């Protein structure tokens, strides 16, 4: 049994998915499984992957499901993964040639049941780090503290113990396609720190049809998912009052988009949410204005 599962949620990405496949074939270590979750693609993704499976160059497991959005694809992957570790490589991203070897070696030398996994670096196609490096003075940290206490910026690559990522499944809302993925990571922060690894583990491309460049419409298209996320963020321990207030503002805005008339009743921080109401209304109007939505 390999130590690592590389999983890739994909939706109509046949035109770019080959870059990930080619990078996996080039890996200096083949000690991994590639799990592809096809989230209801209507292009030729299935035919493409079937051909790759027939080639037999790497170990591939292909699962096709009805479209549920990114978080739904993650739920499926986490339910299926049976290796010790897992890492998500998006369909428009790919791995440096030694990424699998670095992950497995680093975990063998440093990993244990006392930590949740590894956080490494994302780079762009020029080899430049996305955002900042990880603090050299830390061996472990929570993901939340890296961003909110230690000043880390930019997307980072997360490798988790698979028994942990089966926890905290993302809720599925009818006709909605996104719950912020960091919900699971911040929940796991409450239980474990993760090891810091200042090595490039993923090459990232932000394509025009990617979720990173289309976040504002998601506030309208997936309001219940974002509302849930903000409620959970308000519950986090060891966070500042300012952080909680910002979550309350977004919670109010998302509640308006979701046409939820009862706002205070469901909030975990009712007084703070009451104070956030005018700011949440203003944020909701701002998003509508930016997207020209009535």
PyMOL commands that set and color helices and strands:
alter all, ss='L'
color gray80, all
select helices_A, chain A and resi 17-25+45-55+70-80+99-110+143-148+162-165+182-189+211-213+215-221+223-234+241-257+264-266+270-291
alter helices_A, ss='H'
color red, helices_A
select strands_A, chain A and resi 4-10+32-38+60-64+85-88+117-123+140-141+156-161+194-203
alter strands_A, ss='S'
color yellow, strands_A
deselect
rebuild
show_as cartoon
